[in-house]
Amino acid sequence: MDDASTNRFGLSAIDWRGPAIGLLDLDAFFASVEQLDHPEWRGKPVIVGGSSQHRGVVSTASYEAREYGVHSAMPSYQAERLCPDAIWTHGHYARYRELSDRVMGFLVEETPRVQQVSIDEAFFDVTPGRYSRENPVDICQRIQRMVSEIGITCSIGIGANKTVAKIASERDKPRGLTVVLPGTEASFLAPLPVRAMSGIGGATEQRLEELGIHTLGELAAQDPDEMGRVFGVAGPRMVERAAGRETSRVADRYEPDEVKSVSNERTFSRDLTSAEEVRAAVRHVAALTGARLRKKGLKGGEVTLKLKFDYSHTRTAQCPLPAPTDDEHIFGEAALELLDSVWREGTPVRLVGVGVSGFGASRPQQLSLFGDDGEGGATETHRDLRSLSVATDRVREKFGKDAVAYGHDLRFRGEGSSRDLRG
């Protein structure tokens, strides 16, 4: 335990000043619900997932199963080899949704600013003076008690922004409460590996290591302009987040925005298993979402990647964007960086979805003295690519959707079906 964070509860006397963003993560949620509903399974390895005979994957593994090396998104046949005595269930998703809704209700009792990321995760804003004068740590402890009373547990990370809260929530699972006090963000993040920060996948991690950057502290010390030349618009944003300087906004759960998100999903007639195929599919679906955003005149500040492995197993991941955008060359690349957090090569993918949200969010942008940054922090190359996308939109609108096609489109022509979604 270092001075920058604590999971001890003697913090009520701290005079918390500034933003207080929490991330609640339900511990091994699906498996925990199964152990709640089947008391005889408690203390035993439980796996929620699909059959190995049908190329299923692990959705959730209990902590007892994780001791054998089983983890989410692992092919079921591999999990069976690692933990042959595990109890398997296909899952009861209506029951999971029921308990998830109850937990989200606990958060809404504390603050209207609750942003659910997935069925088992949500950000919440308990900044003192905004909706309550109570210490944020006391609020988090109360939330944990209420969750425990319904028979499951959660871990919570709390700090000044979403990046810190997310990383903190993973530090002391299960039943952890990790608090990063205001002003200690940089020292909390500095020793952690770069992979600890959401949005840094395998490819980015490898490139950072080639540059001699292994920890978030080393990343935070980089020149943002130089990182921009290497990683494009994501580079300066990575430096800002690694230094703990991110400014986050948690959307109001009951905000009256007409449109919460714009997304597109595509179900494929055959499973995709290679990295080349899945990455091409993400780019393809992102382009469909970009066209819808531009048609609606919307620009969003967050991207969500969704993968479905079989009829009942889905994984999602979300990350902030450098600035609100409608350009798939920006949010699509961010979605690709999320890929490693929800998928491992060889696991069959049936559906790919890419969504953009956060239309009401505004985020301060650092502008270049030399005019190199454009809309959404885009470089000249990105502006050219966006202009090409706009031109493609017009051609397709006039002559049909198949009038212009790129490589990632041609690869999937005639395979499966797509659908537009609106949140």
C-alpha positions, 0 to 999 in steps of 0.5 A: 500500500502506498501513500497515494491510495488506501483501501482502509476506511479511516478517511471520513475526516478527510476534507475532500475538495474537488471532483469525486468520481467512483467506479462500482464493479460487481465482483465476478457478477454472474458467478456470484449470482449463481452462488447466491441462488445455489448455496451449495455452490458457494466456495466451489469453482463456478463458470458461467459460459457456453458449451465447449462442444459448440465453441462456447466461451467463458462469460464469468468465472468465480474467484475459486475458478480463477485460481485455476487460471480461468478468465472471461472470454477464454474458450470453454474447452480450455477452461474445462482443461484447467478446471475439470471439476468446475460447476458450469451453467449457461446463465440466467440473464433475466436474474442478472439484470434484476440484481443489476437494476437493484444495484444501480438503484442504490447508486441513484439514491446517492446521486443522479449522475450515474453512468452505467457502462455494462451490466456489472459496472457504473461510474457515479459522481459524488463530488461534495457540495454537488448533491450532498455534503457527505464525505465520498468515502462514507457514501462508497461504504454505504453503497457497498453495505447495501450491495452486500445485503442483497447477497453479492459484493462489489469493489469500488475505486474513487478518485478525481476522474474516470481513469483513476476510478477505473484503475482503483476499482481493480486494485483490491478485488473482491470487496475492495474500496480503493481511495485515491485522494485529491492531489495524489493521482500522479503518484498513484498511477506512476508505478503501474504498467501502461496496460493498467489504463483502459484503452491501451491494448496489446498493439499500443503496449508493444509500441510503447515498450519499443519506445522504452515506456513501461509504466504510466509514470514514464508515459506521463513524462512524455512530450504530448506532441511527440506522442501525437506524431507516433500515435495520432490523436490518441497520443496526447490524450494518453499522456494526459490520462497517465498523469492523472489530469483527465477531466471527466463528466458522468452523465445524468442518468435521467438527462433529457437528451433525445439521443443517448448514443448512436451505434451499429451492430453487424451479425456475421454468417460465419464466426470470425476468429483471426485478429485480421478479420475482427479488426477489419470488422470493427473498422467496417462497423465503425464506418457505418456508425460514423455515417449515421453520426454525420447524418444526424449532425452528432459528435460524441465523446465516448466510444463503446465496443461490443462483441458477441461470442454466441447467443448469450455471451457478450462483452463490452468496453468503453473509453473516452475520446480526445474530443467529441467527434463523428470521424470513424478514423478517430473513434474507430481506432479507439475501439480497436484499442479496446479489443484486447480487453474483451477478446483473445485471438481464436475466440469465435466472434459472431457480432461486432458493435461500435457505438458513440455516446457522450453528445452533451459532454464537452472537454477542454482541448489543448490547441497547437500553436502551429494550427496542426490540430483540427476538429476533435483534435484531428491531424491534417491526415485525419481531416483529409480522411474525414473529408473522404468519408463525407464525400463517400456519404454523399455518393452513397446517399445519391447512388446507393450504399454499394456505390463506394466500398473500401477493403473492410467493406468488401470483405464482409459484403453479403455476409450476415446482417447489420442493424442501426441502434439508437440509445 
